[in-house]
Amino acid sequence: MQSIITLPATSGALAFDGEPSNAELDAVELEMPLILAEVDLLDAEIMTIDRPATELDERRIRRSRNRVLAERRDLTNRTGLAQSGGAA
């Protein structure tokens, strides 16, 4: 019969208290404008689920999509995720 080896309770890998770290909170704060823009887009799309979209609804959705794209661009520029090179 094989014995099961357990790790000691003092292991750093097991010491998770369920709270986000400061780095995770900073990352969420950095992404918050994008998150809010995506929530606005979702709200605009939800409003048109059970009825035909009016011209005003279409404009609202288009503005929300543009805001999401702008926030993604800004987040990419802030975090330095843009890669150099690419197709010309």
C-alpha positions, 0 to 999 in steps of 0.5 A: 500500500502506498502512503499519501504525502501531504504538504505542510500547512505552512507552504506559501503556495497553499496560503491563499486568503481569498482576497486579490493581491495589490497587483491584481487590484491595480490591474482591475483599476487600469482596465476599469474604463474598458470594463465600463465601456463594455457594460454600456455596450451590453446595456445598449444591446440588451435594450434591443433584444425584445424589440426592433432597434430604432435609429436611436438604438442603432446610434447608441450601439454604434457609439458604445462599440466605438467607445469600447474600441477606443478604450481597448486602444488606450489600454493597449497604449497605456500597458505597452502591449503594442507590438512593433512590426507587422504587415505594411 
